Amino acid sequence: MQSPQGESRQGLIYALGAYGIWGLVMPLFMKLLANVSPVEVVAHRIVWALPLAIAILLWQGTVRHAFGHFRNLRTVALAALTASLISINWGTYVYAIGAGHTLEAALGYYINPLVNVALAAIFLGERPTRLQGVAIALAAVGVAILTAKAGGLPWISLVLALTFGTYGLLRKTVPVGASEGFFLEVAILVVPSIVLVALFVPDRHFGADGFETAMLLAAGPLTAVPLILYAAGARLLHFTTIGILQYIVPTLLFFTAVFLFGEPFSEWQLVAFAFIWSALALYTWSLVRRRRGEKAAAPGAATPRRTPR
């Protein structure tokens, strides 16, 4: 449990475990499946995540309640929309790792928090602070530099950031908990995933190669476990802490891309990333300032003692 004075060490371990899997284990895992179609990889992530999602609901004793959501057409429609967005996000990520664009994936997850701020301002009427506005502008400059030097938009980065940001925005409107929501999404996606593999992946690897078959079977639990760890950690940590820790994922992706995968990193990319990192520093500082303000305004907060003149 989290104490009033601080945060749970267990929550920090959960969150670090989730971010470590997403930032280091997942790209290494997906690199080993580079020869497999992203459609097939994502399909197996969904299919083999479903049994684990059901097992979690059984453990929580919420299976009947979760299946009851299928009677609400609005909930099913919203879950179908969020499921579609997250499947596009997963497919783009798998493609980026396999095609040698891990740096673009890292950039996408670096700018995702700033995309969240922009989406909240547009659709929820949440006005960004001045620091957050400057951070968004700096990130836009970084993306513009990459666009100019590459001769086109960094579409992998933008798709990852926009799909995950929109997913988070819409997920707020689905009236279900984290575990039930994950179950709904993978349950909705199972049949379309199987159909897509049957129709558009003639050279299927599942069952043809023992190693790749085992990897595809493991893709489901590897998808579900970090989500569970993240949900557990988020309940035990402050929102500000979660917001700052999320940069672990793109940072691990960045180092993995450069030092393990050997992806080229030019001077212009360094300049662009410098703008992104500066934007994130400002954004993080805005979170810290807000947290300090909340602490100062909290009932019972200690009044600063005046020093005698």
Backbone torsions as a table, in degrees:
resi	resn	phi	psi	omega
1	MET	NA	154.6	179.1
2	GLN	-90.5	131.5	178.8
3	SER	-83.6	158.2	179.2
4	PRO	-62.6	-31.7	-174.3
5	GLN	-80.9	-25.6	-173.3
6	GLY	-149.4	-164.0	-178.6
7	GLU	-113.2	161.1	-176.9
8	SER	-77.9	131.1	174.7
9	ARG	-65.2	-34.3	177.8
10	GLN	-63.2	-40.3	177.7
11	GLY	-62.1	-39.0	178.0
12	LEU	-65.0	-40.2	178.3
13	ILE	-63.8	-42.9	177.9
14	TYR	-59.4	-48.9	-176.8
15	ALA	-64.2	-44.1	178.9
16	LEU	-63.5	-35.7	176.5
17	GLY	-63.0	-44.4	179.3
18	ALA	-63.0	-47.6	-177.8
19	TYR	-68.3	-33.9	176.9
20	GLY	-64.9	-40.7	177.7
21	ILE	-65.6	-46.5	-178.4
22	TRP	-65.6	-38.7	-172.6
23	GLY	-88.7	-25.9	-175.8
24	LEU	-122.4	-53.2	-176.7
25	VAL	-65.3	-45.2	-176.2
26	MET	-62.2	-47.6	178.7
27	PRO	-63.8	-38.0	177.0
28	LEU	-64.1	-40.9	178.6
29	PHE	-62.8	-47.6	-177.8
30	MET	-69.4	-28.2	177.4
31	LYS	-65.4	-34.3	177.6
32	LEU	-69.2	-17.6	178.4
33	LEU	-106.0	23.9	-176.4
34	ALA	-61.8	-26.0	-179.7
35	ASN	-82.4	-7.5	-178.5
36	VAL	-95.6	140.8	179.0
37	SER	-58.0	135.5	176.4
38	PRO	-55.3	-33.3	178.7
39	VAL	-62.6	-43.9	-179.8
40	GLU	-67.6	-39.9	179.7
41	VAL	-62.5	-48.3	-179.1
42	VAL	-64.3	-39.0	179.2
43	ALA	-60.0	-43.3	-179.6
44	HIS	-73.3	-29.9	173.0
45	ARG	-58.9	-40.8	-177.8
46	ILE	-74.0	-49.6	-175.0
47	VAL	-60.8	-45.3	-175.4
48	TRP	-86.5	-6.6	172.2
49	ALA	-81.4	-25.2	-176.5
50	LEU	-60.8	-47.9	178.8
51	PRO	-58.8	-38.2	179.0
52	LEU	-68.4	-38.1	177.6
53	ALA	-61.8	-41.0	178.3
54	ILE	-66.9	-39.8	179.1
55	ALA	-61.6	-38.2	178.3
56	ILE	-64.6	-43.1	178.9
57	LEU	-63.9	-38.3	177.2
58	LEU	-63.0	-41.9	179.5
59	TRP	-65.1	-36.4	179.9
60	GLN	-82.7	-12.9	-178.2
61	GLY	72.6	30.7	-176.3
62	THR	-120.4	20.4	-177.1
63	VAL	-61.5	-49.7	-177.3
64	ARG	-61.8	-40.7	179.8
65	HIS	-65.8	-39.0	-179.7
66	ALA	-65.6	-44.3	179.0
67	PHE	-66.8	-26.0	178.7
68	GLY	-64.5	-22.6	179.1
69	HIS	-65.0	-21.8	-179.5
70	PHE	-68.9	-13.2	178.1
71	ARG	-82.9	-12.3	-179.8
72	ASN	-100.5	108.7	-174.6
73	LEU	-63.8	-36.7	179.7
74	ARG	-64.6	-44.0	179.1
75	THR	-63.2	-42.4	179.6
76	VAL	-64.2	-41.5	-179.7
77	ALA	-64.7	-43.6	178.2
78	LEU	-65.5	-41.1	179.0
79	ALA	-65.4	-36.2	177.3
80	ALA	-64.2	-38.2	179.6
81	LEU	-68.5	-45.9	178.9
82	THR	-66.5	-35.5	177.8
83	ALA	-64.0	-39.8	178.6
84	SER	-64.0	-42.8	179.9
85	LEU	-63.6	-44.2	-177.3
86	ILE	-71.0	-30.8	177.2
87	SER	-69.0	-37.6	175.2
88	ILE	-63.6	-41.8	178.4
89	ASN	-61.2	-47.3	179.5
90	TRP	-61.6	-45.6	-178.9
91	GLY	-62.2	-40.9	178.6
92	THR	-65.2	-41.2	178.5
93	TYR	-62.7	-47.0	-179.6
94	VAL	-61.7	-43.2	178.0
95	TYR	-61.6	-43.8	-177.0
96	ALA	-61.1	-44.9	-179.3
97	ILE	-65.0	-48.3	-176.8
98	GLY	-66.7	-32.0	-176.5
99	ALA	-91.1	3.8	178.0
100	GLY	80.6	30.8	179.3
101	HIS	-118.3	39.8	-178.4
102	THR	-63.7	-32.8	177.4
103	LEU	-61.7	-39.1	177.5
104	GLU	-66.3	-35.4	176.3
105	ALA	-64.6	-42.2	178.0
106	ALA	-60.5	-43.9	178.3
107	LEU	-59.5	-41.2	179.7
108	GLY	-58.9	-42.1	-179.3
109	TYR	-79.5	-20.9	172.1
110	TYR	-68.4	-43.3	-175.6
111	ILE	-85.6	-7.7	-177.9
112	ASN	-57.0	-45.2	179.2
113	PRO	-59.9	-35.4	179.4
114	LEU	-72.3	-34.0	173.6
115	VAL	-63.5	-38.7	177.7
116	ASN	-59.5	-42.9	179.2
117	VAL	-62.6	-43.7	-179.4
118	ALA	-64.9	-42.4	179.6
119	LEU	-65.3	-39.4	178.7
120	ALA	-64.5	-36.4	178.6
121	ALA	-68.1	-38.9	-176.6
122	ILE	-75.5	-46.1	-170.1
123	PHE	-103.1	-22.2	-177.4
124	LEU	-112.9	-2.6	179.7
125	GLY	69.8	19.5	178.5
126	GLU	-86.7	109.3	-177.0
127	ARG	-75.0	127.1	176.6
128	PRO	-68.5	151.0	175.3
129	THR	-70.2	171.0	-179.8
130	ARG	-62.3	-41.1	179.0
131	LEU	-63.4	-40.9	179.6
132	GLN	-66.9	-36.1	176.2
133	GLY	-62.8	-42.4	177.3
134	VAL	-65.2	-38.8	179.1
135	ALA	-62.1	-43.1	178.6
136	ILE	-62.7	-40.4	179.7
137	ALA	-64.4	-42.2	178.3
138	LEU	-63.7	-41.0	178.1
139	ALA	-63.5	-39.0	178.5
140	ALA	-63.2	-37.3	176.9
141	VAL	-64.1	-42.5	178.5
142	GLY	-60.9	-44.5	177.9
143	VAL	-64.5	-38.5	179.5
144	ALA	-63.7	-39.1	178.2
145	ILE	-63.6	-45.6	178.6
146	LEU	-62.3	-39.2	179.4
147	THR	-63.6	-45.2	-178.3
148	ALA	-64.7	-42.1	-176.1
149	LYS	-77.9	-30.4	-179.0
150	ALA	-87.5	-12.2	-178.9
151	GLY	78.0	16.3	178.9
152	GLY	-179.4	165.4	-179.0
153	LEU	-65.1	144.1	173.0
154	PRO	-74.2	77.5	-167.8
155	TRP	-64.3	-32.8	178.6
156	ILE	-60.8	-46.7	-179.9
157	SER	-61.6	-45.7	-176.6
158	LEU	-68.4	-39.7	178.5
159	VAL	-63.8	-44.6	179.4
160	LEU	-61.6	-45.7	-178.0
161	ALA	-68.3	-44.6	-176.3
162	LEU	-71.0	-41.6	-179.6
163	THR	-67.2	-42.0	-178.9
164	PHE	-72.4	-36.9	177.0
165	GLY	-64.8	-45.0	178.7
166	THR	-67.0	-35.7	176.1
167	TYR	-58.6	-47.8	179.5
168	GLY	-63.4	-37.9	179.4
169	LEU	-64.3	-47.2	-178.6
170	LEU	-73.0	-30.9	-178.3
171	ARG	-61.7	-26.8	177.0
172	LYS	-65.4	-23.9	-176.9
173	THR	-90.4	-8.9	178.9
174	VAL	-87.1	116.4	-172.6
175	PRO	-79.7	54.8	178.2
176	VAL	-137.3	158.5	178.7
177	GLY	-75.1	178.3	-174.9
178	ALA	-63.7	-50.0	-177.2
179	SER	-66.9	-42.8	-179.9
180	GLU	-67.9	-37.3	178.5
181	GLY	-64.7	-42.2	177.8
182	PHE	-62.4	-42.9	177.5
183	PHE	-60.5	-46.5	-179.9
184	LEU	-58.4	-43.9	-176.0
185	GLU	-66.0	-47.7	-178.8
186	VAL	-70.7	-33.6	177.5
187	ALA	-63.8	-40.4	178.9
188	ILE	-66.9	-33.5	-174.5
189	LEU	-86.8	-13.8	-173.1
190	VAL	-59.6	-54.2	-177.1
191	VAL	-63.9	-49.0	176.4
192	PRO	-57.3	-35.5	179.8
193	SER	-64.4	-45.2	179.5
194	ILE	-63.3	-41.4	179.5
195	VAL	-64.2	-43.6	180.0
196	LEU	-61.0	-42.9	179.2
197	VAL	-64.9	-41.3	-179.0
198	ALA	-65.4	-35.0	-174.6
199	LEU	-91.4	-34.7	-168.9
200	PHE	-117.9	2.2	177.7
201	VAL	-124.7	79.8	-178.2
202	PRO	-66.9	-33.5	-178.2
203	ASP	-97.2	72.9	-175.4
204	ARG	-79.2	141.3	-177.3
205	HIS	-97.0	-23.4	-178.7
206	PHE	-65.3	123.6	-178.8
207	GLY	89.9	-17.2	-179.1
208	ALA	-90.2	-27.6	-178.9
209	ASP	-134.7	127.8	-174.5
210	GLY	-62.0	-44.2	-178.3
211	PHE	-65.4	-48.4	-178.2
212	GLU	-66.8	-33.5	176.2
213	THR	-63.1	-44.4	178.6
214	ALA	-63.3	-39.9	179.2
215	MET	-64.5	-41.8	-179.9
216	LEU	-67.4	-35.2	176.1
217	LEU	-65.1	-36.4	-178.9
218	ALA	-76.8	-14.2	-177.2
219	ALA	-63.4	-32.8	179.8
220	GLY	-64.5	-57.5	176.7
221	PRO	-58.4	-36.0	179.5
222	LEU	-66.4	-24.7	175.2
223	THR	-77.6	-42.2	-173.3
224	ALA	-79.2	-39.8	-172.7
225	VAL	-58.6	-50.0	180.0
226	PRO	-64.4	-31.5	176.6
227	LEU	-64.1	-39.3	178.9
228	ILE	-67.5	-44.6	178.7
229	LEU	-61.6	-41.8	-180.0
230	TYR	-62.7	-46.0	-179.5
231	ALA	-61.4	-39.9	179.2
232	ALA	-67.7	-41.3	179.9
233	GLY	-68.0	-38.7	-177.7
234	ALA	-62.8	-30.1	179.9
235	ARG	-72.8	-21.2	-173.7
236	LEU	-108.1	-1.4	-177.9
237	LEU	-122.4	157.4	174.8
238	HIS	-68.9	151.3	178.6
239	PHE	-58.6	-38.4	179.3
240	THR	-61.5	-42.1	179.7
241	THR	-62.3	-46.0	178.0
242	ILE	-60.1	-41.8	-178.9
243	GLY	-62.1	-37.3	179.8
244	ILE	-77.9	-40.7	-178.4
245	LEU	-64.7	-24.2	-176.1
246	GLN	-62.8	-19.0	179.2
247	TYR	-73.2	-8.7	175.9
248	ILE	-61.2	-39.6	-175.6
249	VAL	-61.5	-58.0	-179.6
250	PRO	-65.4	-28.2	178.2
251	THR	-67.4	-43.7	175.8
252	LEU	-64.3	-39.4	176.6
253	LEU	-61.7	-42.3	-179.8
254	PHE	-59.9	-50.9	-178.9
255	PHE	-67.2	-35.5	176.7
256	THR	-63.0	-43.5	-179.4
257	ALA	-62.6	-45.2	-173.5
258	VAL	-79.3	-45.9	-170.3
259	PHE	-97.9	-24.5	178.5
260	LEU	-101.8	-42.0	-179.1
261	PHE	-90.6	-13.5	177.6
262	GLY	66.8	31.2	178.3
263	GLU	-72.7	140.6	-178.4
264	PRO	-66.2	143.4	-179.7
265	PHE	-134.7	101.4	-173.0
266	SER	-83.5	171.3	178.0
267	GLU	-63.8	-38.2	179.3
268	TRP	-66.2	-36.7	175.2
269	GLN	-64.9	-37.9	177.8
270	LEU	-61.8	-42.9	178.5
271	VAL	-62.0	-46.0	-179.3
272	ALA	-62.8	-44.4	179.3
273	PHE	-65.7	-31.6	178.0
274	ALA	-61.9	-39.9	175.9
275	PHE	-63.9	-42.3	179.8
276	ILE	-63.9	-45.4	-179.6
277	TRP	-64.5	-37.2	176.3
278	SER	-64.3	-41.1	177.5
279	ALA	-60.4	-42.9	-179.4
280	LEU	-68.7	-34.2	176.5
281	ALA	-62.4	-43.3	177.6
282	LEU	-65.2	-43.2	179.8
283	TYR	-61.9	-43.4	179.0
284	THR	-63.0	-41.3	179.0
285	TRP	-63.2	-36.2	177.9
286	SER	-64.5	-37.0	177.4
287	LEU	-66.5	-43.0	-179.4
288	VAL	-64.2	-43.1	178.6
289	ARG	-61.5	-42.2	179.6
290	ARG	-64.6	-39.6	179.3
291	ARG	-63.6	-41.6	178.7
292	ARG	-64.7	-38.1	178.1
293	GLY	-64.5	-39.1	178.5
294	GLU	-65.7	-39.4	178.8
295	LYS	-64.6	-42.3	-178.4
296	ALA	-66.0	-32.6	-177.3
297	ALA	-88.1	-7.2	-176.7
298	ALA	-65.7	143.0	177.8
299	PRO	-60.7	136.5	178.9
300	GLY	84.7	3.6	179.1
301	ALA	-64.3	142.7	-177.4
302	ALA	-66.0	137.0	177.8
303	THR	-85.4	129.5	-179.3
304	PRO	-57.4	135.7	-179.9
305	ARG	-81.7	135.1	179.1
306	ARG	-81.2	137.8	177.1
307	THR	-86.1	128.5	179.7
308	PRO	-59.3	140.3	177.5
309	ARG	-75.3	NA	NA
